[in-house]
Amino acid sequence: MEILKGAEIFNNRLKETVHEDTQVGKQSVSLTVAGIEKFTGPGELDFGGSEFKTGKRETNKPLLRDEEDKYGWWELDGGDYLLELNEILDLTGEQIAFIQPHEHLYINGASVPGLFFTADDAREKIRIPLRVGQEGLNIKENARIATLLVFA
């Protein structure tokens, strides 16, 4: 397997992208945040899946800092959240995507797990968990939050 070039990933393996010049790296693409939900109640997992229940979540609304701003900010306290990204994966065949935290995220005390996706997982908005450290974190709409690598 080889790692695809960033431009190839951006142009052929993603939909609903935001800004090519900012997102494309040599062999990766930065993924951007579209929405954030805070976990507010427990979910339920069982062996067979028939008793699975999604935990309760509350949508966080971004706030404009200035009337003239086009994009708002999420002001997050420490805790666990679910991110919805702007981008949609469009993998084919045996391609595998790996998502890791963007450097700007982890140097500010927050993290997302490394996640693998296959063609079976693709074609809908990407959702990933976010853990914010006790100091909190402010995230602007469309901020680069994770890095995508695709292997073919």
C-alpha positions, 0 to 999 in steps of 0.5 A: 500500500502507498499513501496518496498525495494530498491533492489526489485525496482532496480532489478524488476521495473527499466531498464537501471540502472547504478550502483547497489551499489551506487543507491540502498537504503533501500527503494529507488533507486537513479536515474541518469542523462543521458542528459540535455536540456535548455528551450529556447522558450515557449510551448503552452497548450490548453484545448483539446490538439489539439493545444499543442506545445512543447517549444523549447529546446537546448541540453547541451553537457557535457564537459570533464575536463581532457582528461583522464576523462570518464565522462563530466560535465554539467556547468549550469547557473541558469534557467530551464532545462529538465533532461533525466534520464538513468533509465526506469520505469517498473511498473505493475498493481496498482504500483505507483512511486514517484520521489523526489529531491536527497538531493545532488541536493537541498542542492546545490540550485537546485530542481526537483518537486515531481512527481508520475508515474503509469504503464501508464507512464512507459516504456520509459526514465524518463524526469523531469524538473530541476530548477537551482538557480542563482548561477548555478550548475555543474552536472557530467554525471550519477550523482544521481539527484533524489530518486525513491520510489515505492508503491505496 
